[in-house]
Amino acid sequence: MEKLKGFIKKNQTTVFITLLVVIILLQVALRIQYGFDKAYLHMDEAYSYGLMNYNKIDIMNNEDFYNTWHENKYYKDYLSISSEEAGDFTPVYENQKNDVHPPFYYLLLRIASSFTIDSFSKWTGIILNIFIFVLTSIFIYLIANRLFRNKIYALFIVLVNGFTLASIDTTVFIRMYALNALNLLIVSYLHIKNFDEKVLKIKDLIIMSVAIIIGSLTHYYYLVFLFMLFVIYMIKFIKEKNTNNILRYLSMMVISAIISLAIFPYSFVHMFMGYRGTGAISNLSNTEQMWNSFRQYLDILNNNAFNGVLKFVGIIAILVILYKILKNKKLIITFENKEFWLMCIPTIIYFTIVAFVSPYQELRYIMPVCPLIVISVFYLLKVLFEKVFSRKHTYLILSIILIVMLLLPEAIDINFYYLYKDKKEIVTRIEENHNTPCLYVFNTNQNRFLDDLYLFTILEQSYIMDVTKFDEVTVNEVFTNINLGNGLIVIINEGIEHETYLNTLLEVLNLKDCKHIQRMNACDIYELK
């Protein structure tokens, strides 16, 4: 044992790097497993592929989309890069210009998808996010090590974060949120690292500028976090009367903004004149809605970033405080670590603003700050527990919390939302009946086709019928040369009376039986035979 302790002490850096690599590899293996389990695509994930590749934002904008029979390759084309398109990166920029997001994530996804020319694979997005996760874990370690000043605690935080539902969902959800999480960690680390510099070095400012440009070209909420870092830095330099650092830091920020806007000038329009920007501002006028949204996000945070244990942890913290007060009649806890506040304040502001203005109350909008919140909460717990217990007992309590975090989701039935396990059965069924023709009776007032797109990449022949064109004559004409020996798959979306259309199809096509197969996000699937 003494030899082992001596070896660890002598080779401390090597040992901790090895442990970090082992932890990350185990968590990568877990993500690969969940990648196999991912059964479906959210419509925004379909958009991710389409926006980096297609010649327009939405496949529904095609003139031949409605009222025509299509093979599955028609829909796969929206999600994949063909040999003819391989060298054309124009959609990465043009589609984002016409949509509401900056282009950097789509550029990376485009590069990743270049390895699967002429075919679509969920793995291009998942593997890209796994690479991002590895970098995220490294920066979590670097930040935690700076805050805790203890490599064991830093490894513990990497371990905790990597096994949260939020972290895994962030990896398997093929959107820009994983990259935004990494960007927030990088900019936080760079600001923490340079926080006490009397003179900011040009080299460090250049690195910071590159990180800021990439972050601003990834997601607009990033700028909320960055602005708070900017305010804290400027207040510090002004209090210190450090004119040199004020000028250097301010110049770096201005230059970064100019370069970012030069690369993608449409950012300004998106944020202040686009429907998302104006919609976010309008949400601030409804106070009751804002606070209801905030409470919902706290539940989402508890269930996903802490696997349901945050309330449990809060009770433990209150009991510890009460114990200390009753025993010693006082409890003095100070958080003098300025680096902690530098990270924590922007994180709280980001979470609060997103909770107030986001269009939906969903995990994806707070994914980017979940790692920072995990670091912050466990730092607070570590400081609190070490005021009452020994370091050994603090390790023990935190380890118990980790074990509970790993086990609790199974006990209270919290699951990974973005694996879409509830869609696995219908995907399997469609795969088994891929040669059965499909009719989608489509209400154009309920445009969520991309929620259903994945099924159409499997079906060999399908027909999207504008509901305004639906009548007995048209149905008869559409199916004149179609073999219905295996029956017919019928999909009808929201806002129209399903039974009327189903009865017409049964009568005109001389089919006898109608069976409801599954409710989807915005439609219902039926099988007619």
Legacy VTK file of the C-alpha trace (Angstrom):
# vtk DataFile Version 3.0
C-alpha trace
ASCII
DATASET POLYDATA
POINTS 529 float
0.000 0.000 0.000
2.814 2.396 0.887
4.526 1.625 -2.427
1.273 2.332 -4.262
0.838 5.666 -2.452
4.438 6.521 -3.256
3.986 5.681 -6.919
0.798 7.791 -7.158
2.481 10.726 -5.444
5.537 10.483 -7.692
3.497 10.107 -10.913
0.492 12.200 -9.926
-0.030 13.922 -13.284
0.193 10.673 -15.255
-2.151 8.868 -12.860
-4.841 11.563 -12.991
-4.631 11.908 -16.778
-4.989 8.119 -17.062
-8.017 8.140 -14.753
-9.561 10.996 -16.736
-9.058 9.082 -19.995
-10.572 5.917 -18.507
-13.641 7.811 -17.205
-14.177 9.522 -20.564
-13.766 6.269 -22.527
-16.311 4.509 -20.316
-18.759 7.350 -20.863
-18.086 7.350 -24.617
-18.861 3.613 -24.688
-22.133 4.348 -22.877
-23.024 6.988 -25.466
-22.302 4.611 -28.318
-24.719 2.150 -26.727
-27.390 4.826 -26.451
-26.632 5.829 -30.030
-27.700 2.342 -31.092
-30.830 2.728 -28.950
-31.843 6.023 -30.597
-34.962 5.053 -32.529
-36.169 8.256 -34.176
-35.429 11.835 -35.218
-36.949 14.969 -33.747
-38.032 17.405 -36.462
-35.249 19.781 -35.405
-32.720 16.986 -35.912
-34.091 16.516 -39.419
-33.656 20.270 -39.860
-30.020 19.929 -38.751
-29.310 17.605 -41.652
-31.450 19.496 -44.151
-30.050 22.903 -43.260
-26.456 21.825 -43.781
-27.168 20.067 -47.058
-30.374 20.838 -48.955
-30.906 23.607 -51.492
-33.707 25.097 -49.387
-34.733 25.186 -45.730
-37.658 22.758 -45.845
-38.388 19.846 -48.160
-42.022 20.988 -48.136
-40.948 24.001 -50.182
-40.407 21.725 -53.190
-42.938 22.288 -55.968
-43.415 18.530 -56.373
-43.805 17.771 -52.662
-47.602 17.412 -52.643
-49.829 15.160 -54.691
-47.074 13.043 -56.239
-45.835 9.532 -55.568
-42.287 9.529 -54.216
-39.714 6.846 -53.450
-37.812 6.963 -50.167
-34.709 8.368 -51.881
-36.668 11.621 -52.379
-36.748 12.101 -48.596
-33.274 10.722 -47.965
-31.969 13.407 -50.303
-33.081 16.042 -47.781
-31.003 14.389 -45.050
-27.884 13.379 -46.958
-25.183 14.714 -49.266
-25.142 13.321 -52.780
-21.965 12.835 -54.813
-22.891 15.875 -56.915
-23.310 18.045 -53.784
-20.155 16.882 -51.991
-18.115 19.985 -52.789
-20.931 22.500 -52.415
-20.991 24.087 -48.952
-23.391 26.860 -50.006
-26.402 25.467 -48.050
-24.440 25.741 -44.774
-24.469 29.516 -45.126
-27.532 30.257 -47.241
-29.988 28.144 -45.248
-28.871 29.668 -41.948
-29.181 33.135 -43.458
-32.805 32.344 -44.295
-33.469 30.551 -40.988
-32.824 31.740 -37.411
-29.489 30.186 -36.391
-25.805 30.975 -37.018
-23.873 28.512 -39.224
-20.886 27.037 -37.359
-22.539 23.865 -36.025
-23.990 23.135 -39.461
-20.522 23.489 -40.961
-19.197 20.827 -38.579
-22.175 18.545 -39.280
-21.627 19.046 -43.014
-17.984 17.987 -42.630
-19.021 14.960 -40.550
-21.659 13.990 -43.118
-19.033 14.077 -45.860
-18.008 10.622 -44.622
-21.439 9.220 -45.549
-21.915 10.519 -49.095
-25.103 9.279 -50.817
-26.512 7.861 -47.592
-28.097 9.079 -44.388
-26.909 7.994 -40.960
-27.798 9.194 -37.490
-24.208 8.332 -36.567
-22.700 11.345 -38.324
-24.436 13.646 -35.850
-23.983 11.352 -32.850
-20.267 10.786 -33.471
-19.756 14.538 -33.953
-21.438 15.095 -30.578
-19.309 12.368 -28.985
-16.150 14.209 -30.071
-17.664 17.392 -28.620
-18.483 15.493 -25.398
-14.843 14.414 -25.027
-13.686 18.045 -25.274
-16.498 19.071 -22.927
-15.300 16.575 -20.303
-11.733 17.884 -20.572
-12.865 21.453 -19.957
-15.130 20.342 -17.091
-12.032 18.808 -15.524
-9.954 21.939 -16.097
-12.615 24.234 -14.595
-13.351 21.927 -11.664
-9.659 21.593 -10.912
-9.302 25.391 -10.870
-12.307 25.805 -8.557
-11.826 22.863 -6.204
-8.024 22.985 -6.352
-8.198 19.223 -6.023
-7.760 16.708 -8.859
-9.873 14.042 -7.150
-12.851 16.402 -6.919
-12.271 17.419 -10.546
-12.377 13.774 -11.673
-15.474 13.262 -9.556
-17.281 16.135 -11.337
-16.388 14.686 -14.757
-17.756 11.338 -13.576
-20.977 12.872 -12.218
-21.702 15.030 -15.246
-21.032 12.273 -17.773
-23.675 10.020 -16.232
-26.481 12.584 -16.019
-29.493 12.184 -18.252
-28.926 15.714 -19.550
-25.355 14.981 -20.619
-26.295 11.788 -22.466
-29.367 13.383 -24.075
-27.195 16.299 -25.189
-24.928 13.850 -27.014
-27.681 11.887 -28.777
-29.732 14.989 -29.693
-28.346 16.066 -33.063
-28.480 19.829 -32.646
-26.079 22.630 -31.787
-26.632 22.450 -28.016
-23.694 20.115 -27.313
-21.383 22.507 -29.151
-22.841 25.493 -27.299
-22.212 23.710 -23.984
-18.577 23.221 -24.988
-18.294 26.859 -26.064
-19.623 28.077 -22.695
-17.119 25.883 -20.857
-14.230 27.092 -23.019
-15.056 30.783 -22.616
-15.589 30.253 -18.868
-12.228 28.511 -18.498
-10.385 31.198 -20.461
-11.942 33.950 -18.343
-11.213 32.065 -15.114
-7.625 31.389 -16.202
-6.958 35.074 -16.948
-9.036 36.577 -14.158
-6.123 37.604 -11.915
-3.727 38.652 -14.660
-2.387 42.133 -14.029
-1.690 42.494 -17.739
-3.733 40.438 -20.201
-1.342 38.803 -22.682
-1.960 39.287 -26.408
-1.681 35.527 -26.964
-4.417 34.838 -24.396
-6.640 37.554 -25.863
-6.287 36.046 -29.353
-7.276 32.607 -28.037
-10.210 34.174 -26.197
-11.250 36.047 -29.343
-11.257 32.868 -31.448
-13.391 31.107 -28.821
-15.823 34.046 -28.697
-16.181 34.176 -32.492
-16.886 30.429 -32.669
-19.364 30.679 -29.789
-21.243 33.599 -31.315
-21.449 31.706 -34.626
-22.917 28.653 -32.879
-25.893 29.910 -30.844
-27.287 33.321 -29.929
-27.972 32.485 -26.264
-24.190 32.195 -25.940
-24.060 35.984 -26.110
-26.108 36.261 -22.887
-23.434 34.304 -21.031
-20.627 36.205 -22.711
-22.170 39.569 -21.842
-22.208 38.684 -18.133
-18.547 37.642 -18.265
-17.814 40.945 -19.963
-19.646 42.923 -17.248
-17.805 41.115 -14.420
-14.424 41.611 -16.090
-15.052 45.289 -16.721
-16.257 45.909 -13.158
-13.102 44.229 -11.825
-10.765 46.241 -14.058
-12.572 49.516 -13.316
-12.371 48.877 -9.531
-8.672 48.120 -9.901
-8.242 51.188 -12.172
-6.449 48.867 -14.572
-6.733 51.001 -17.727
-4.379 48.749 -19.681
-6.584 45.675 -19.193
-9.757 47.671 -19.849
-8.443 48.780 -23.238
-7.049 45.362 -24.158
-10.129 43.406 -23.129
-12.579 45.894 -24.636
-10.618 45.972 -27.895
-10.626 42.175 -28.036
-14.410 42.112 -27.578
-15.009 44.772 -30.246
-12.704 43.053 -32.750
-14.412 39.699 -32.055
-17.839 41.249 -32.633
-16.717 42.879 -35.882
-15.236 39.618 -37.205
-18.310 37.614 -36.171
-20.679 40.079 -37.887
-18.440 40.225 -40.946
-18.654 36.445 -41.254
-22.398 36.291 -40.582
-24.026 39.745 -40.648
-27.517 38.195 -40.540
-27.066 37.583 -36.799
-28.332 41.069 -36.044
-31.501 40.532 -38.087
-32.123 37.110 -36.492
-31.798 38.414 -32.940
-33.703 41.673 -33.198
-36.044 41.305 -36.165
-36.506 37.550 -36.617
-39.543 35.715 -35.270
-37.505 33.992 -32.536
-35.963 37.218 -31.299
-39.199 39.203 -31.247
-41.044 36.187 -29.816
-38.547 35.947 -26.952
-38.966 39.642 -26.134
-42.775 39.350 -26.194
-42.603 36.510 -23.633
-41.211 38.987 -21.102
-44.532 40.829 -20.989
-46.382 37.914 -19.369
-45.118 37.726 -15.768
-47.237 34.754 -14.730
-46.149 32.737 -17.752
-42.520 33.603 -17.065
-42.587 32.290 -13.504
-44.531 29.170 -14.466
-41.891 28.522 -17.108
-39.124 29.071 -14.547
-40.646 26.498 -12.170
-40.980 24.001 -14.994
-37.326 24.484 -15.870
-36.323 23.821 -12.268
-38.114 20.476 -12.524
-36.413 19.771 -15.849
-33.066 20.636 -14.277
-33.728 18.368 -11.298
-34.823 15.429 -13.451
-32.132 15.675 -16.104
-29.005 17.453 -14.846
-29.213 15.717 -11.447
-31.196 12.573 -12.339
-33.909 13.561 -9.861
-31.715 14.017 -6.762
-31.506 17.819 -6.582
-34.414 18.083 -4.136
-32.931 15.243 -2.108
-29.568 17.047 -2.061
-31.289 20.266 -1.000
-32.852 18.490 1.998
-29.446 17.084 2.991
-27.889 20.553 2.779
-30.662 22.045 4.977
-30.219 19.260 7.561
-26.460 19.834 7.634
-26.969 23.567 8.166
-29.511 22.952 10.961
-27.157 20.456 12.606
-24.292 22.932 12.533
-26.455 25.763 13.883
-27.854 23.635 16.729
-24.423 22.321 17.655
-22.340 25.489 17.424
-25.086 28.143 17.430
-23.641 29.577 14.240
-22.671 28.620 10.763
-20.325 30.820 8.817
-19.854 29.786 5.217
-17.963 32.060 2.901
-17.415 31.661 -0.806
-14.347 33.759 -1.356
-13.404 31.974 -4.554
-13.850 34.727 -7.150
-13.419 32.206 -9.959
-16.529 30.404 -8.737
-18.621 33.572 -8.919
-17.179 34.427 -12.322
-18.598 31.127 -13.598
-21.716 30.913 -11.444
-23.267 34.357 -12.023
-23.383 34.104 -15.857
-24.727 30.557 -15.485
-27.608 31.689 -13.254
-28.416 34.632 -15.550
-28.334 32.389 -18.640
-30.628 29.803 -17.025
-33.062 32.472 -15.819
-33.295 34.308 -19.139
-33.721 31.079 -21.105
-36.406 29.946 -18.658
-38.242 33.244 -19.124
-38.042 33.630 -22.917
-37.681 30.170 -24.528
-40.664 29.236 -26.737
-41.057 25.794 -25.120
-40.143 24.346 -21.735
-37.738 21.653 -22.863
-34.369 20.349 -21.737
-32.634 21.341 -24.987
-32.723 25.063 -24.165
-30.794 24.626 -20.908
-28.506 21.822 -22.114
-25.582 24.237 -22.613
-25.468 25.308 -18.938
-26.182 21.921 -17.349
-22.454 21.046 -16.931
-21.791 24.457 -15.353
-24.744 24.021 -12.993
-23.490 20.558 -11.987
-20.058 22.028 -11.217
-21.613 24.894 -9.235
-23.949 22.737 -7.127
-21.275 20.204 -6.206
-18.837 23.005 -5.396
-21.387 24.506 -3.005
-21.975 21.080 -1.453
-18.260 20.468 -1.045
-17.759 23.833 0.710
-20.777 23.237 2.974
-19.923 19.658 3.922
-16.280 20.434 4.667
-17.466 23.011 7.223
-19.126 20.174 9.125
-17.384 16.936 8.154
-13.864 15.815 7.416
-12.683 15.645 3.817
-12.935 11.849 3.958
-16.577 11.993 5.055
-17.291 14.688 2.459
-15.984 12.331 -0.244
-18.227 9.613 1.168
-21.380 11.786 1.138
-20.725 13.036 -2.388
-20.079 9.459 -3.535
-23.415 8.364 -2.060
-25.122 11.204 -3.935
-23.469 9.983 -7.163
-24.661 6.406 -6.578
-28.209 7.643 -5.926
-28.001 9.720 -9.129
-27.094 6.590 -11.093
-29.888 4.471 -9.604
-32.756 6.926 -9.152
-33.839 7.304 -12.812
-34.740 3.611 -12.916
-36.614 3.826 -9.617
-38.767 6.850 -10.528
-38.998 6.125 -14.264
-37.071 9.119 -15.627
-35.872 8.360 -19.138
-33.872 9.759 -22.026
-36.284 11.865 -24.052
-34.207 12.162 -27.212
-33.784 8.405 -27.679
-37.482 8.258 -28.631
-37.912 4.732 -27.344
-41.684 5.181 -27.657
-41.166 5.344 -31.447
-39.118 2.159 -31.696
-42.134 -0.093 -32.232
-43.582 1.962 -35.091
-40.170 2.221 -36.783
-39.794 -1.560 -36.589
-43.289 -2.022 -37.959
-42.656 0.360 -40.869
-39.362 -1.411 -41.613
-41.182 -4.753 -41.746
-43.820 -3.258 -44.078
-41.545 -0.933 -46.050
-43.013 -2.076 -49.390
-46.588 -1.204 -48.325
-47.752 2.036 -49.993
-48.405 5.001 -47.721
-50.821 7.922 -48.022
-50.332 11.022 -45.850
-53.505 13.126 -45.709
-51.838 16.415 -44.879
-53.406 19.477 -43.310
-51.149 22.293 -44.508
-52.200 24.401 -41.511
-50.355 21.911 -39.266
-46.860 21.918 -40.748
-44.807 19.418 -38.756
-43.930 17.031 -41.561
-40.294 16.824 -40.491
-41.484 15.118 -37.302
-42.564 12.242 -39.568
-39.822 12.457 -42.198
-37.787 9.543 -40.826
-40.607 7.085 -41.577
-40.691 8.226 -45.198
-36.998 7.445 -45.607
-37.977 3.819 -44.933
-41.201 3.506 -46.957
-40.579 2.564 -50.596
-43.491 4.561 -51.990
-45.565 7.321 -50.451
-47.972 10.060 -51.461
-48.448 13.341 -49.580
-51.968 14.559 -50.354
-52.975 18.139 -49.602
-56.230 17.664 -47.684
-57.926 20.316 -49.839
-57.425 18.000 -52.841
-58.949 14.975 -51.102
-62.124 13.582 -52.649
-63.357 10.221 -53.973
-62.366 10.915 -57.575
-58.837 11.983 -56.665
-58.323 8.990 -54.355
-59.442 6.648 -57.123
-57.050 8.254 -59.615
-54.107 8.227 -57.204
-54.390 4.503 -56.492
-55.248 3.338 -60.051
-51.921 1.546 -60.606
-50.954 0.951 -56.961
-50.868 -2.604 -55.598
-52.779 -2.711 -52.294
-52.252 -6.427 -51.746
-50.378 -5.689 -48.514
-52.882 -3.014 -47.511
-52.278 0.700 -47.075
-50.542 2.771 -44.420
-52.465 5.985 -43.798
-51.088 8.947 -41.851
-53.340 11.885 -40.979
-52.125 14.912 -39.083
-53.914 17.235 -36.713
-56.718 19.697 -37.293
-58.939 17.518 -39.481
-61.540 14.827 -38.791
-59.740 11.515 -39.261
-62.774 9.244 -39.385
-64.261 10.966 -42.435
-61.145 10.428 -44.529
-60.597 6.873 -43.311
-64.160 5.886 -44.208
-63.789 7.375 -47.690
-60.548 5.445 -48.249
-62.101 2.172 -47.088
-65.061 2.635 -49.417
-63.234 3.846 -52.537
-60.337 1.384 -52.290
-62.565 -1.539 -51.302
-60.669 -2.173 -48.058
-62.417 -3.747 -45.072
-60.470 -3.039 -41.918
-58.931 0.058 -40.289
-56.586 -0.265 -37.333
-54.983 2.580 -35.385
-51.271 1.873 -35.069
-49.706 4.773 -33.180
-50.080 8.371 -32.154
-47.064 10.472 -33.169
-46.114 14.047 -32.254
-48.478 15.670 -34.731
-50.292 12.851 -36.513
-51.853 9.401 -36.196
-50.868 6.303 -38.149
-53.414 3.759 -39.354
-53.242 0.470 -41.195
-55.987 -0.301 -43.760
-56.494 -3.786 -45.210
LINES 1 530
529 0 1 2 3 4 5 6 7 8 9 10 11 12 13 14 15 16 17 18 19 20 21 22 23 24 25 26 27 28 29 30 31 32 33 34 35 36 37 38 39 40 41 42 43 44 45 46 47 48 49 50 51 52 53 54 55 56 57 58 59 60 61 62 63 64 65 66 67 68 69 70 71 72 73 74 75 76 77 78 79 80 81 82 83 84 85 86 87 88 89 90 91 92 93 94 95 96 97 98 99 100 101 102 103 104 105 106 107 108 109 110 111 112 113 114 115 116 117 118 119 120 121 122 123 124 125 126 127 128 129 130 131 132 133 134 135 136 137 138 139 140 141 142 143 144 145 146 147 148 149 150 151 152 153 154 155 156 157 158 159 160 161 162 163 164 165 166 167 168 169 170 171 172 173 174 175 176 177 178 179 180 181 182 183 184 185 186 187 188 189 190 191 192 193 194 195 196 197 198 199 200 201 202 203 204 205 206 207 208 209 210 211 212 213 214 215 216 217 218 219 220 221 222 223 224 225 226 227 228 229 230 231 232 233 234 235 236 237 238 239 240 241 242 243 244 245 246 247 248 249 250 251 252 253 254 255 256 257 258 259 260 261 262 263 264 265 266 267 268 269 270 271 272 273 274 275 276 277 278 279 280 281 282 283 284 285 286 287 288 289 290 291 292 293 294 295 296 297 298 299 300 301 302 303 304 305 306 307 308 309 310 311 312 313 314 315 316 317 318 319 320 321 322 323 324 325 326 327 328 329 330 331 332 333 334 335 336 337 338 339 340 341 342 343 344 345 346 347 348 349 350 351 352 353 354 355 356 357 358 359 360 361 362 363 364 365 366 367 368 369 370 371 372 373 374 375 376 377 378 379 380 381 382 383 384 385 386 387 388 389 390 391 392 393 394 395 396 397 398 399 400 401 402 403 404 405 406 407 408 409 410 411 412 413 414 415 416 417 418 419 420 421 422 423 424 425 426 427 428 429 430 431 432 433 434 435 436 437 438 439 440 441 442 443 444 445 446 447 448 449 450 451 452 453 454 455 456 457 458 459 460 461 462 463 464 465 466 467 468 469 470 471 472 473 474 475 476 477 478 479 480 481 482 483 484 485 486 487 488 489 490 491 492 493 494 495 496 497 498 499 500 501 502 503 504 505 506 507 508 509 510 511 512 513 514 515 516 517 518 519 520 521 522 523 524 525 526 527 528
